[in-house]
Amino acid sequence: MVHDIGSRVVRRSDEHFSPLGRLAHHIQKNHLKADPPTLPRTYTPSPNTTVERRAIVGATQDILPTSVQKRHQDSKPGGSIETVNLKRNIPHKTARTKNGCPWITTDIRRLIRKKDRAYKRKKKSNDANDNSKYKELKREAQKQMRKAYWRYRRHSHTKQ
């Protein structure tokens, strides 16, 4: 029940709405339908499956030896079917690592890893000695990185 008191609208606390909200009481029972019966899913193979299989079979038939003489050649070292497959199917290009910060050398990376290990040890043990060791390594790594960065900047600036 709503009472109008001046410019405010006051709602009585005994007024009850359903958990679905204010408008839920307008929904009639006949409007709610039961879930349709569930049917089992049927398997339908994709049309590309046979084409892919034919392509795979065709590719392997090119690799497999057909005559006895060819089989004899394949039995020699370096001439087996596995070697042919390896040469044909494995990529030859090596992946390169990112070099986002060229001034960070191997020595600096080693120092960073050492600092990270000291951090893990510090967190595990909660010891003051480990904490001071970590802080020392952190300062050293930061100092080395800054030195290397400015050396790199000076060197690259003088090249241009």
N, C-alpha and C positions, 0 to 999 in steps of 0.2 A: 504494500500500500504506500502511495506517495503523498506526502503532505507538502503544501506550498506555504512556507513561512517567509513572508516578505519577498526578497529577491533570491532566497535559497530554496533548493528542493531537498527535502529530507526524506530518506527512505527508511521504512520501518525494518528492524532487524529480523522480524519473524517472517518476512517475505522470502520465499524459497524458490530458487531457480534450479533447474537440473544441471548436472555437471557439464552438459554440452553448451550451455550458455543461454542467453535471454530468448533467442528465437527458436530454441529447441522444442518448446512446448507447442509450437505451431505444426510440427511435423506429425502427421497422422500415422498410425500403425500400418495402414494399407499402403502407404508410400514406401515403406521400407521393404525391400525385397530380400529374400534369402539368397545366399551365394549359389550360383549355378553349380550343378554337379561337376566334379573334377574328372576330366578324361585323361587317360594315360597318354603320355607324349609318344609320338611315333617317330621313328628314325627315318629321315630322308637323306640319302647320301647326296653330296654336292655334285653337280655335273662335271666339275673340273677334276674329280678324283681319278677317273679312268685316263684322262689326258695326261695327268701328272705321272701316273703309273707307267704309261707307254713311254713317256719321255725318259723316265728313270731306267726302264728296261733297255731302251735304245742306247742310252749313254753307257750302260754297263756292257752291252754287247760289243761296243766299239773297243772297250778295254780288254775284254776276255780273249785269250788266244783261241784260235779255232783249229789249227792243224797241229799235228804231232811235232813237226819241226819248230813251230812257234813255241810250243810248250818246252821243248828242249832248250831253246834260247833263253826262255824266261827262267829256267832253273839255274842259270849262271848268276854269280853275284852281281847285284845291282840291276837285274833284269826281271825281277819278280813282278807279279800283278800288284802287290802292295806298293812297290816303288813307283810303278806307273800311276797308281791312284794318288800317291803322295805328291808326285810331281805335277799332276794335273789339277788336283782339288785343293791343295793347301796354298794360301796366299804367300807370296814371296816378299812382300813389302813389310819392313819392320815398322812398328809403331814408334813414334817419337814422343818423348816426354815434353810437357810444356816447360818453357823457360821464361816464365813471367817476370822474374827478377834476375837478370843476368849477373848482377853484382854479388849474388849469394853463391859463394864457392862451395866446394865439397867440405872444406874445413869448417866453414860457418854452419853448414847443414849438420855436420857431426856434432858441433857445439850445441845446436838447437835440440838435437835428439838427446844429448846428454842432459840438457836443461829439462826436457820433458820427462825423462826418467826420474830426475831429482824431484820434480813436481809430484809425480805419482807416489814416490817414496815418502815425501813430506805429508801428503794427504793421508796415506795409510797409517804412518807411525805417529803423527802429531807431535813430533819431537822437535825441540828448539834447535838442535844441531843440524837436523835435516832441513829445517826452515832456513837457517843461515846459509847453508850450502846451496840451496835452491836460489836464494836471493843473489848470492855471489855469481852463480852461473848465469842468472837472468841479466844482471848488469853487464857481465862480460860479453854475452851474446849480443845485447843491444849495442854495446860500444863497437864491437866488431862489425855489425851490420851497418851502423851509421858511417863508420870509417870507409867500408867497402863501397857504400852508396855514393859518398862524395868523391871517392877516388874514381868511380865509374863515371860520374857526372863530369868531372874535370877532364878525364880522358876522352869521353865522347864529344865534349864541347870543343876540345882542341883539334879533333879530327876534321870537323866541319869547316 
